[in-house]
């Protein structure tokens, strides 16, 4: 019955190197005496910070007073215009927007029949249970091809940009939508075909004009028009050779994160009034959102065309619309698809390395990574709890000085972010620790996009050198994240993985892998970025240092929780939470190391030493030293990155701090006991009442010691290639890696050894294991990189490293490809026992590293 029509609610509210010769090209910044430059920079930073404090602006929300990287000429002009439009809304199944805060936005919705009910699709969600979706090909610039299979309906969406005579800034674009609906799976009451909804909206609140009330594309393809500051006057057209029925609805709305709610409400109202699944063919006054319902048969194709600069007599609108539709569009899409295939073969060269099925998966990995690049604008929320000291410096978190009331957060400055995302349905926003891994692929594909993304991230740095780890910018991003998870904590770090990509790029320069023009741009980028990279390093070096020289630990772990088996990150104490969800909030507040629940010392103290963080600091120091040499900068005693790198790569010192001879493994150090478990106990909750809760029980006094958990953290010195190729310790690492009771599985290396007391253990009543056994591709990639390195190094263990490398690479590729073929997705993690994909999907963030594994592309040396 039609009155049984129901749409899912809510739809949008879910969730030491040799000295190099001086670069002979020109840099955008003159090579003045580095001491003078550093003195000026330090003076400006201190002066700016003091001024900000005097005006009541907390340091934590004060930008680093240095020129923005994204203001470099290489990111302006043609580069900026070429990247103006894109599929920059990864959170929806198909979304187009511009890289500007108040953009025109477009997108697609559709209705599908499931369990005899009708469901509106728009935002990427796991619960929609699509069989597969994702960009199978996308070049990151002007072309994309995506397939979506959804309960009886297969949609193919293609995106193309064009810059022709007569078009305005950013040019024109077209979206082709092909629908194949399986008649046998459709309820007869639904009608005679598929229902699509294509919309256009203006975030700047400019009114949109409907072409006419009775839409008929056989008479006129024009759907809507309007004007925008960047594009000038514009028009939206729809062309098709199929018999289509069109309806519309116009809305005046201040919000753009809940657009499907507006469509759902309109449809529901029409069903109640007219018993028809049709939009109302009406509009609010001065609508800034127009939705067009496209009803076709069980198989049809339609082209939606956006043309800019339509106000002038020489705009050639009709010709441009024609060139972006029909046969002309088909030919252009075919050309772009062939160009993608050719570039993929040139960049990754998989022809003789993997079979055709694996190659197709590699293309899909790259395609959805590039197609998932998004543009976001807004203000991060920064956790606050405390007061300033006399200098105006905020010791932990803070209140704005002018406020006397108790608050939970303050806002970062308004900022934009151009970035790839880990996962479109679960994590459609920027994550700092993920992004470095993404850029290992993207810089190889398009160095200019990669530098632009890295520059956007570094421009988010505050005056202290801190970057918020998770970027939740704008209403669309905020609508997907529970409120308690949003504030970022300025005392907590995140792995500086951007140095992984920067190190590769630097070594690529040394090896002359770039054109002369690209080399010039990269050097200008590094010159501009250096002060920010230094500030970032300084922040890590000072805020995350340990008691012992050259030791580091992830600050902020909770030493008071009674609900976690192994404590992680402290909560912001500005919010009172129920005890049973405290551990869950700890999980999502600030997970500094990136390894979430990976076991550390049982009792957090300032005596801790974390071996993974030590290795990240080494990577940063080596990278900065390489940039100094590349740019021929003088080394100052206060900032001697070469010395710091030498110190942190000293194998004897490393072994004294972290190596256990008995295990042959590297461990963290801290106040620890193995006698910790979760037990059900009666807990006093006040007012003479108790509540039965699962709480932490410690039956042995902890002592300062190495923390005996063999897992990914243990392999960081190996992954960092710190261990000499002739050392017996290298042999031990190879034994650990190939041991089936420790790391080895037929599907990849597990994150925690089966011998660990916390292997696959819940960390609290509500928090299942995450980095306690499952297989993660980013770390497996880094292990493969190290194995590949040692297999090329002369030494007694060269052949053993080569054999392990070959087997591990084969296992990873085979399992990832098998899962993709069986499920249609790349996955966040893989089960260590069955190889089955687990967690979020499609996870074309760091799991896309499979294409580099196929290509055998690892660290540049």
C-alpha positions, 0 to 999 in steps of 0.5 A: 500500500502507498500509505506504507511508504517509509523512508529511513530516518534520519538520512543525513545525521549519521553518523645522516645523508650525503651533502648534496650540491646546491639546487641550481634552479630558482627558488621563490624565496631569496637565500638570505642568511638563515640565522637572520631569517630564523631570528625574524621568524622567532621574533614574529612568532613571539611578538604575535603570540604576546599580542594575541594573549594581550587581546584575550585570544588563546594561543591554541586558536592563534595561527602560526604567524608565517606565510601560508603555503597555499598562498604560493604562486604554484597554487594560484592561477591556473592550478587553482582554477583547474581544481575549482570544481570537483567531486569534493563531497565524499560523504554523499554517493555523488556530490559536486562542489567548488573549492570555495567556502560558499559554493554552488553544490550539486548532488544525486539522490534516488529511491530504492525498494528494500523489504517492501519499503522505499528508501531514499539514498543520498549520504553514504551509509553502511546500513544502506547495504549497497552491494558495491560502490565507489569511483573505479576510475578518477584522475583527481582533476576532471574525470571520474567513473563510479558504479553503485549497485543497490537492491535491484538497481545499478547506477553508473555515474560519470563526471567530466569538467570542461573549459571552453570559450565563453565559460567563466571561472572554473569552466563547465561540468557534466554528470552522466547517470545511467540506470539499470533497474531489475524489474523482478526486484521492484514492487509494482506499486512503485511505478514503471521505473526508477526515481532519481533526484538531482539537486542544485543549491547555493551555500551563499543563499543566492536565489535559484531560478526555475526555468518554468513550472511545466518541465519538458526537456523535449522542448527545452533542456534548461532546468534552472539558472542563477548567479554566483560571484565566481562563475557569473551567471550559470545554467543547469540543463538536462538532456536525454534520449529517453522518455523521462518524466520530470517534477520539482520542488524548491526550498529556502533553507539555511542548512545543507547537511539535511537535504534529503530530509527536505525531499523526504518530507515533501514526498511524504506529504504528497503521498498523504495528499495525492497517493503519488510518489512525486515532488510537489511541483512547487517552490518556496519564495527565492529558493536556494535549493532546487530538486528535480525528480527524474522518472524513467524506465527500468533502463535510461541515461540522462546527462546533467550539464552545468554551464557558467558565464552565460550572461554574455552574447558570446557565451555559446551556451547551446554549443557548450551544452551540446558538447557536454551531452550525448555522443560528444560527452560519450567520446570525451568520457571514453578518451578520459577513461583511456587516459586514466588507464594509460597513466595508471600503467605508466605510474604503477607499471603493474603489467608483469607484476600482478594479474588482470584481476589484481590490476582492476582492484588497484585501479579501483583503489586509486580511483576511489582514493582520488574520487574521495578527495574533499573540500571542507570549510569551517572551524574546529572545536578545541577542548577547553578546561583550565585557565591561563597562566600569567604569560597568557600560555594555556597549560592544558586547555583553556577558557577564553579570558573574557568569559566567566562561564564554564564552557566545553570548547572554543573555536579554531579560526575559520579554515579550509581543508583540501584532503583525501579521506579514509572512508566515505561512509564512516570517516568522510573528513580529514584525519592527520595520521591517515593523510601521510599514507594517502599521500604516498599514493597521491604524490606519485599520481599527481605531485601538484595535488599532493603538495596542495593537500599537504600545504592545506594541512600544514596551514592549519598549524597554530602558534605552538606548532600543533595541528588538530588530528581530526578535521570536522569542518562545516555542517555536513561534517559535524552532522556525521559525528556525535557531539562528544567526539567533536572537540580536539585536544591541544595537548595530544599528538598524532603521528606526523605521517606527512613526513613519510610522503615528504621524505619520498618526495625529497629523495625523488628530487635527489634521484632526479625523478621530477621535471625541471618545472616540478622540481622548482615547485617542490623546492619553493614548497619546501622553502615555504613549508620549512618554518611550519615543519620546524614548528611542528617538530619543536611541538613534538620535541617539547610536548611529547618528550620523556624524562630520559634524554631522547625518550618520548611518550604519547601524553594524555593517557588516563591514569584514573579510569576504572573502566578500561583494561588498558588506559588510553586518552584522558577525557576533557573534564568539562563534561560529566559523563555516565561511568558506563560510557566513560571508556567509550568516550576515551576511545574517541576523544584523542587517540594520540598514537593512532593505535587506539587500544594497542596495549601500553603500560598498565599504569600511565605515568611520566616515566613511560617511553614509547618506541613508536613515537621515538621512531616518528621523531627520528623520521621527522628529524631526518626529513628536516635535515634532508630539507636543510641540505637540499635548500643549503640551509645552515644548521644552528646549534639550537636546531641541529636535526642531523645530530638529533637524527644521529642520536635517535638512530643510535642502535645501542642507545635504542637497545638500552631503552627499548630492547628485550634480549629474552624476547628479541623484541622492542617494547615500550617502557613504563609502570606495568603489571600483567595482572589486570583484568575486567571484573563485575563489581558493585560500584558506589555511585553515590547516595548510598547506592551501588551499581554492578559494573564491569571495572578494572581489577589490579591484583599486582603492584606495577613496576617500571619495566619493559611492557611485554606485548609483541605487536606492531609497535615492536616493529617500528625500529625495523620499519624505520630501517634502524637495525644494521643489516648484519646485526643479529637483532635483524635476524630476530625481527625476521623470526618474529615476523614469520612466527605463526604464533606472533605476527604471521598469518596467511593474510598479512601480519596481525597487529598483536601477537597471540601470546599477548595477554591482551590479544583480542581482548575487549578494553571495556564493556563496550569497546571491542578489540581494534588494534589487538590482532586484526590485520592493518594494511598501512603497517603491513606496507611499512613492514614490506618496505623494510623487508624490501630494503633488507632484501637488497642490503648485503648481509647474512639475512638478505635471502631470508628477508627476500623470502619473507617479503615475497610471501607476505606480499603475495598473501596481502595481494591475494587476500585483498583482491579476493575480498574485493571480488567477493564483497565489492569493497576494500576494507578498513582491516582484515580478520587474522583468522579468516582474512575476511574484511572487517570494519568500515568500507569502502576503505580506500584510505590507507588500504589503497596502499595495496596498489603500491604493494602490487607495484613494489613501490616503497620508500625512496632512498 
